[in-house]
């Protein structure tokens, strides 16, 4: 009651100061010293009252009229602990003191401030109001531990009043620490102060020193001023000296002026004399000019003289030149005259020589004519030994293309009638022979060849073509004495024998027997393509004996088939484009012209040769004999 | 030994191009050969070759590049080939080859004949296309 009256001086609004009213007042008042977690978020505080209707009534009335922590609050009544709901403050009535543990446990660690009324179970209280019944020293007791556990905090102010001894000790400890801190601060400050005081003492000492120094300086100045005064006295003395000296100087000046006047008069005399000198020098100058003029004139005359000298020299040179020139001309004239003489003589000689040459030319031409004539004569002899074309043409439908490269040919063609048997069988031999070389030497060989064939076939009556060639080879070698002599000449031979069977054979068969010495036989059967039968690679005659035997090729042809005997002149012929006529082209020609008659075929072939060759020269003798069986 | 060089000229179309090198022994005859005086022409070649074999005794690399030769020339060429063969038999280093157009069967046969008779180890080299002599001749 005591405290109550102290703490609540004016029982406000005339309320009856009942115990319960006090309790409610205490609750609200003391609760204000507590702080809830996140208190600022609480709009309306809630105070719960458990099992105390009167306190509830009081608090309800309070809630309508006052605020808690400047916020409105409401009050809720609970009958039993089971009904408890979350509130900020819970006032537990006296009735519940015995079972306060249950209540406490329900609130365990929730931010609820438990206010109890004289509860003896101290460990389960937070804010325990005491002042009513007990004559205790404190009006309330605070259990800081439980308050902390609930997450609430309490102001140290009321701890001082209502806290436990521990709490008080803590507060005291805090205060001690603060005190210590402040003492420490004080110490540092006092130390600073001491330091500053020392500094001050220092500065005072310095000041004293400085004032001493200044005193010294002052004394110095005094001595110096004394010195100055003495100096100024001496200066005055000196000034008086100076004045005296100036007076002396003035005297001397006057003397100098006098002397100057003397000098001036002398100067005048001098200038007079100078004018005389000028006159004289003018005269001299004039004379010198005259001299200069005269020397110039002399120089001029000298120059004229020099140029005249040069002219004379030049004229001399010209004279010399012309002199030499005329000499040269004379000499030249003489030389020309001589040359002319020589020329005349040379001309005469030339003319003579010309005559001689003309004679010689005539001689040579004549000789040429003679030689050519003799060659032509030789040609007639060659022609004579060749088979008559007419005779052949009477016996066979055939053509002979015989184109010597020069006049006389190294090729020849040969024919022999082998007679008629009783059976009616007729045989003929044909040959085209290509001797080494062309022209006269070839012609000679052709003679020998033709004779040899005549001898072998007509006289010795050898019938088989291979034997004929074999024997021909031997004979030619003998004839030319080729074992011993240097002669290497030979012949390539295309030799055929045609046998027309006797009357008992009713068909058109014609037997062909062919042997070739480095020549082939071309044949074209009626209605077929042209064929080649190759001869043996062995020549007739020549330096090296080739033991290869001449072969005899025997074929059965038909009347109307054609055979062609050639020398190599045609196939070896080159065109202007350096192309050889060649076997292929000949074969082609035979195939394409196979339907022509022999005469037309001849013209065709001659034209082909000409077209191919022109304007290239003929390389070798060309001989082609075509026979239609 | 001095070289032997016979170039082809406008007038001398019937003679082949000849180049014999006296220091390396490389010899070449190219072109066509149907001169009137084969003995005279080929005589020079034989003389040179005989001198080379006698005095220099060096290797010979002979290339025939003839596309046509008449009968007289063939005899002279045969002489050359026999000379080469004899030199090889006596121990001389001889290489011989003939470049020819394989389309020209007659030429091929003629070359083979020469090879057979001379018994020279002659390499037959068929070729396609232009040869040097042909170009030279086209210039005229």
Boltz contact constraints between the chains, C-beta under 6 A:
constraints:
  - contact:
      token1: [A, 436]
      token2: [B, 71]
      max_distance: 6.0
  - contact:
      token1: [A, 437]
      token2: [B, 72]
      max_distance: 6.0
  - contact:
      token1: [A, 488]
      token2: [B, 75]
      max_distance: 6.0
  - contact:
      token1: [A, 537]
      token2: [B, 113]
      max_distance: 6.0
  - contact:
      token1: [A, 544]
      token2: [B, 117]
      max_distance: 6.0
  - contact:
      token1: [A, 578]
      token2: [B, 134]
      max_distance: 6.0
  - contact:
      token1: [A, 578]
      token2: [B, 137]
      max_distance: 6.0
  - contact:
      token1: [A, 619]
      token2: [B, 34]
      max_distance: 6.0
